[in-house]
């Protein structure tokens, strides 16, 4: 929370997110969390693709493929990384109105 001069409290802005999460083999053991987006009965497929392009920086073909995975399989993994980073992605998905969660990667 941030206190303004007039005494009002406002939420502090969220830090900028890295839109592309790249996992290299040498760092794979250090990446124990993932962002999972779940299918829902509300959002249009075109909207879900748009969110994936806008938030994660995916190209149109990849966003479409991930959206279809969500639609057909009920879920898709959109990112892997440290827990805090994945929680920020999940919070962003919730702000877009999508269902998402963080889960630990089982190795």
LUMKEVEX-36535 format. One record per residue: residue number from 1; residue in three letters; x, y, z of N, C-alpha, C in turn. Coordinates in steps of 0.05 Angstrom, whole numbers, plus 5000, padded with zeros to 4 digits. Atoms other than C-alpha are relative to their C-alpha. Layout:
N
+-----+-----+------+------+------+------+------+------+------+------+------+
|   i |  aa |  n_u |  n_v |  n_w | ca_u | ca_v | ca_w |  c_u |  c_v |  c_w |
+-----+-----+------+------+------+------+------+------+------+------+------+
| NUM | ala |    X |    Y |    Z |    X |    Y |    Z |    X |    Y |    Z |
...
+-----+-----+------+------+------+------+------+------+------+------+------+
This chain:
107
+-----+-----+------+------+------+------+------+------+------+------+------+
|   i |  aa |  n_u |  n_v |  n_w | ca_u | ca_v | ca_w |  c_u |  c_v |  c_w |
+-----+-----+------+------+------+------+------+------+------+------+------+
|   1 | unk | 5017 | 4977 | 5000 | 5000 | 5000 | 5000 | 5018 | 5025 | 5000 |
|   2 | unk | 4985 | 4975 | 5002 | 5023 | 5070 | 4985 | 4982 | 5022 | 5013 |
|   3 | unk | 5014 | 4978 | 4988 | 5003 | 5130 | 5028 | 5004 | 5025 | 4983 |
|   4 | unk | 4999 | 4975 | 5015 | 4986 | 5193 | 4989 | 5002 | 5023 | 5019 |
|   5 | unk | 4998 | 4976 | 4984 | 4996 | 5264 | 5014 | 4975 | 5006 | 5016 |
|   6 | unk | 5026 | 4994 | 4987 | 4922 | 5269 | 5031 | 4993 | 4979 | 5021 |
|   7 | unk | 5005 | 5021 | 4981 | 4927 | 5208 | 5076 | 4986 | 4975 | 4989 |
|   8 | unk | 5013 | 5023 | 5012 | 4891 | 5161 | 5028 | 5020 | 4978 | 4994 |
|   9 | unk | 4984 | 5023 | 5006 | 4918 | 5092 | 5018 | 4992 | 4989 | 4973 |
|  10 | unk | 5006 | 5012 | 5026 | 4924 | 5063 | 4948 | 5019 | 4976 | 4996 |
|  11 | unk | 4984 | 5023 | 5005 | 4951 | 4997 | 4922 | 5025 | 5008 | 4984 |
|  12 | unk | 4975 | 4995 | 5015 | 5023 | 4999 | 4898 | 4998 | 4986 | 4974 |
|  13 | unk | 5001 | 5013 | 5027 | 5032 | 4983 | 4824 | 5016 | 4974 | 5001 |
|  14 | unk | 4986 | 5025 | 5003 | 5053 | 4913 | 4806 | 5026 | 5004 | 4984 |
|  15 | unk | 4976 | 4998 | 5016 | 5124 | 4904 | 4780 | 4995 | 4990 | 4972 |
|  16 | unk | 5002 | 5009 | 5027 | 5133 | 4894 | 4706 | 5006 | 4971 | 4998 |
|  17 | unk | 4996 | 5028 | 5004 | 5130 | 4822 | 4683 | 5017 | 4994 | 4976 |
|  18 | unk | 4986 | 5010 | 5024 | 5177 | 4786 | 4637 | 4979 | 4984 | 4984 |
|  19 | unk | 5021 | 5013 | 5015 | 5129 | 4766 | 4582 | 5009 | 4973 | 4988 |
|  20 | unk | 4990 | 5026 | 5010 | 5173 | 4710 | 4555 | 5016 | 4986 | 5022 |
|  21 | unk | 4985 | 5016 | 4980 | 5196 | 4656 | 4603 | 5014 | 4979 | 4984 |
|  22 | unk | 4984 | 5019 | 5015 | 5253 | 4617 | 4573 | 5014 | 4982 | 5020 |
|  23 | unk | 4988 | 5019 | 4982 | 5276 | 4554 | 4608 | 5022 | 4986 | 4985 |
|  24 | unk | 4977 | 5013 | 5013 | 5346 | 4530 | 4589 | 5006 | 4975 | 5016 |
|  25 | unk | 4995 | 5025 | 4987 | 5368 | 4459 | 4605 | 5016 | 5002 | 5026 |
|  26 | unk | 4984 | 4997 | 4976 | 5421 | 4481 | 4655 | 4985 | 5012 | 5023 |
|  27 | unk | 5016 | 4988 | 4979 | 5368 | 4520 | 4694 | 4974 | 4984 | 5006 |
|  28 | unk | 5025 | 5015 | 4997 | 5313 | 4468 | 4688 | 4995 | 4990 | 5029 |
|  29 | unk | 5003 | 5009 | 4972 | 5326 | 4441 | 4759 | 4992 | 5022 | 5018 |
|  30 | unk | 5007 | 4978 | 4983 | 5316 | 4511 | 4786 | 4972 | 5011 | 4995 |
|  31 | unk | 5026 | 4990 | 5008 | 5247 | 4519 | 4756 | 4978 | 4981 | 5011 |
|  32 | unk | 5019 | 5019 | 4989 | 5197 | 4485 | 4803 | 4971 | 5008 | 4999 |
|  33 | unk | 5027 | 4992 | 5001 | 5133 | 4523 | 4787 | 4990 | 5006 | 4972 |
|  34 | unk | 5011 | 4994 | 5027 | 5086 | 4533 | 4728 | 4973 | 5014 | 5003 |
|  35 | unk | 5026 | 4987 | 5002 | 5026 | 4575 | 4708 | 4983 | 4983 | 4982 |
|  36 | unk | 5020 | 5016 | 5015 | 4966 | 4534 | 4686 | 4975 | 5017 | 4996 |
|  37 | unk | 5025 | 4986 | 5007 | 4907 | 4565 | 4650 | 4979 | 4978 | 4995 |
|  38 | unk | 5022 | 5020 | 5002 | 4841 | 4526 | 4655 | 4978 | 5008 | 4982 |
|  39 | unk | 5024 | 4995 | 5016 | 4782 | 4520 | 4609 | 4978 | 5011 | 5017 |
|  40 | unk | 5023 | 4990 | 4986 | 4721 | 4559 | 4629 | 4977 | 5003 | 4980 |
|  41 | unk | 5023 | 4999 | 5018 | 4650 | 4564 | 4601 | 4993 | 5028 | 4991 |
|  42 | unk | 5008 | 4972 | 5005 | 4651 | 4640 | 4594 | 5015 | 5013 | 4978 |
|  43 | unk | 4983 | 4984 | 5018 | 4709 | 4668 | 4554 | 5001 | 4988 | 4972 |
|  44 | unk | 4998 | 5008 | 5028 | 4711 | 4665 | 4478 | 5028 | 4991 | 4994 |
|  45 | unk | 4974 | 5010 | 5007 | 4768 | 4627 | 4446 | 5017 | 5022 | 4988 |
|  46 | unk | 4985 | 4978 | 5012 | 4789 | 4689 | 4407 | 5011 | 5018 | 5022 |
|  47 | unk | 4990 | 4983 | 4978 | 4794 | 4728 | 4472 | 5023 | 4987 | 5015 |
|  48 | unk | 4979 | 5015 | 4986 | 4836 | 4674 | 4506 | 5026 | 5002 | 4984 |
|  49 | unk | 4976 | 4997 | 5017 | 4884 | 4675 | 4446 | 5012 | 5028 | 5002 |
|  50 | unk | 4991 | 4972 | 4998 | 4887 | 4751 | 4450 | 5015 | 5005 | 5027 |
|  51 | unk | 4987 | 4997 | 4974 | 4904 | 4748 | 4525 | 5028 | 4987 | 4999 |
|  52 | unk | 4974 | 5013 | 5001 | 4960 | 4698 | 4512 | 5020 | 5016 | 4983 |
|  53 | unk | 4982 | 4984 | 5016 | 4989 | 4742 | 4457 | 5008 | 5025 | 5015 |
|  54 | unk | 4995 | 4974 | 4986 | 4983 | 4806 | 4498 | 5017 | 4996 | 5025 |
|  55 | unk | 4986 | 5002 | 4975 | 5007 | 4781 | 4565 | 5027 | 4984 | 4998 |
|  56 | unk | 4976 | 5016 | 5001 | 5057 | 4726 | 4548 | 5018 | 5006 | 4975 |
|  57 | unk | 4984 | 4992 | 5023 | 5081 | 4757 | 4482 | 5002 | 4977 | 4979 |
|  58 | unk | 4999 | 5022 | 5019 | 5064 | 4694 | 4442 | 4992 | 5009 | 4972 |
|  59 | unk | 5008 | 4994 | 5027 | 5059 | 4696 | 4367 | 4972 | 4988 | 4996 |
|  60 | unk | 5028 | 5008 | 5004 | 4990 | 4684 | 4337 | 4996 | 4970 | 4999 |
|  61 | unk | 5003 | 5029 | 5002 | 5001 | 4611 | 4319 | 5004 | 4986 | 5026 |
|  62 | unk | 4995 | 5012 | 4974 | 5029 | 4593 | 4387 | 4977 | 5006 | 5019 |
|  63 | unk | 5023 | 4993 | 4982 | 4974 | 4630 | 4424 | 4975 | 4984 | 4992 |
|  64 | unk | 5022 | 5016 | 5009 | 4922 | 4594 | 4381 | 5003 | 4971 | 5009 |
|  65 | unk | 4995 | 5028 | 4993 | 4954 | 4527 | 4395 | 4995 | 4996 | 5030 |
|  66 | unk | 5004 | 5002 | 4971 | 4955 | 4540 | 4471 | 4971 | 5003 | 5007 |
|  67 | unk | 5029 | 4996 | 4995 | 4883 | 4565 | 4469 | 4985 | 4974 | 4994 |
|  68 | unk | 5013 | 5025 | 5007 | 4862 | 4501 | 4434 | 5006 | 4978 | 5020 |
|  69 | unk | 4993 | 5019 | 4979 | 4899 | 4460 | 4485 | 4983 | 5004 | 5025 |
|  70 | unk | 5018 | 4993 | 4978 | 4860 | 4496 | 4540 | 4972 | 4990 | 4994 |
|  71 | unk | 5027 | 5007 | 5008 | 4795 | 4485 | 4502 | 4996 | 4970 | 4999 |
|  72 | unk | 5003 | 5029 | 5004 | 4806 | 4412 | 4484 | 5008 | 4983 | 5024 |
|  73 | unk | 4990 | 5016 | 4978 | 4846 | 4386 | 4543 | 4992 | 5010 | 5027 |
|  74 | unk | 5009 | 4989 | 4974 | 4817 | 4431 | 4597 | 5021 | 5017 | 5014 |
|  75 | unk | 4979 | 4985 | 4988 | 4884 | 4463 | 4613 | 5024 | 5002 | 4982 |
|  76 | unk | 4975 | 4997 | 5014 | 4950 | 4487 | 4586 | 5020 | 5014 | 5018 |
|  77 | unk | 4978 | 4987 | 4986 | 5017 | 4506 | 4616 | 5010 | 5023 | 4983 |
|  78 | unk | 4992 | 4977 | 5015 | 5034 | 4576 | 4596 | 5028 | 5010 | 5007 |
|  79 | unk | 4973 | 4990 | 4992 | 5099 | 4590 | 4634 | 5011 | 4982 | 5023 |
|  80 | unk | 4986 | 5013 | 4978 | 5150 | 4559 | 4681 | 5020 | 5019 | 5011 |
|  81 | unk | 4980 | 4982 | 4988 | 5194 | 4596 | 4730 | 4998 | 4999 | 5030 |
|  82 | unk | 5001 | 5000 | 4971 | 5201 | 4616 | 4802 | 4971 | 5006 | 5009 |
|  83 | unk | 5028 | 4999 | 4990 | 5139 | 4617 | 4846 | 4989 | 5028 | 4998 |
|  84 | unk | 5010 | 4972 | 5000 | 5133 | 4693 | 4852 | 4992 | 5009 | 4972 |
|  85 | unk | 5005 | 4993 | 5028 | 5137 | 4702 | 4777 | 4974 | 4987 | 4990 |
|  86 | unk | 5024 | 5015 | 5009 | 5084 | 4648 | 4765 | 4975 | 5011 | 5014 |
|  87 | unk | 5023 | 4988 | 4986 | 5038 | 4679 | 4818 | 4992 | 5027 | 4987 |
|  88 | unk | 5007 | 4975 | 5014 | 5043 | 4746 | 4781 | 4985 | 4994 | 4974 |
|  89 | unk | 5014 | 5008 | 5025 | 5023 | 4711 | 4716 | 4971 | 4992 | 5007 |
|  90 | unk | 5027 | 5009 | 4993 | 4963 | 4678 | 4751 | 4983 | 5024 | 5008 |
|  91 | unk | 5015 | 4976 | 4993 | 4942 | 4745 | 4781 | 4992 | 5015 | 4975 |
|  92 | unk | 5006 | 4986 | 5025 | 4945 | 4776 | 4712 | 4978 | 4985 | 4985 |
|  93 | unk | 5021 | 5015 | 5014 | 4903 | 4719 | 4682 | 4973 | 5005 | 5014 |
|  94 | unk | 5025 | 4994 | 4985 | 4851 | 4731 | 4737 | 4990 | 5027 | 4993 |
|  95 | unk | 5009 | 4973 | 5007 | 4850 | 4805 | 4720 | 4988 | 5000 | 4972 |
|  96 | unk | 5012 | 5003 | 5027 | 4835 | 4785 | 4648 | 4974 | 4983 | 5001 |
|  97 | unk | 5024 | 5017 | 4998 | 4778 | 4740 | 4674 | 5004 | 4971 | 4994 |
|  98 | unk | 4995 | 5028 | 5006 | 4812 | 4674 | 4660 | 5005 | 4985 | 5026 |
|  99 | unk | 4994 | 5018 | 4978 | 4818 | 4615 | 4707 | 5028 | 4991 | 4997 |
| 100 | unk | 4972 | 5008 | 5001 | 4890 | 4601 | 4725 | 5009 | 4993 | 5028 |
| 101 | unk | 4989 | 5008 | 4974 | 4932 | 4570 | 4780 | 5030 | 4995 | 4997 |
| 102 | unk | 4971 | 5006 | 4999 | 5004 | 4558 | 4801 | 5002 | 4971 | 5010 |
| 103 | unk | 4995 | 5027 | 4990 | 5028 | 4487 | 4809 | 5030 | 4994 | 5000 |
| 104 | unk | 4972 | 5008 | 4998 | 5094 | 4456 | 4829 | 5006 | 4980 | 4978 |
| 105 | unk | 4992 | 5019 | 5021 | 5132 | 4420 | 4773 | 5011 | 4975 | 5014 |
| 106 | unk | 4991 | 5026 | 4989 | 5142 | 4347 | 4790 | 5023 | 4990 | 4983 |
| 107 | unk | 4977 | 5010 | 5015 | 5211 | 4324 | 4769 | 5009 | 4973 | 5010 |
+-----+-----+------+------+------+------+------+------+------+------+------+
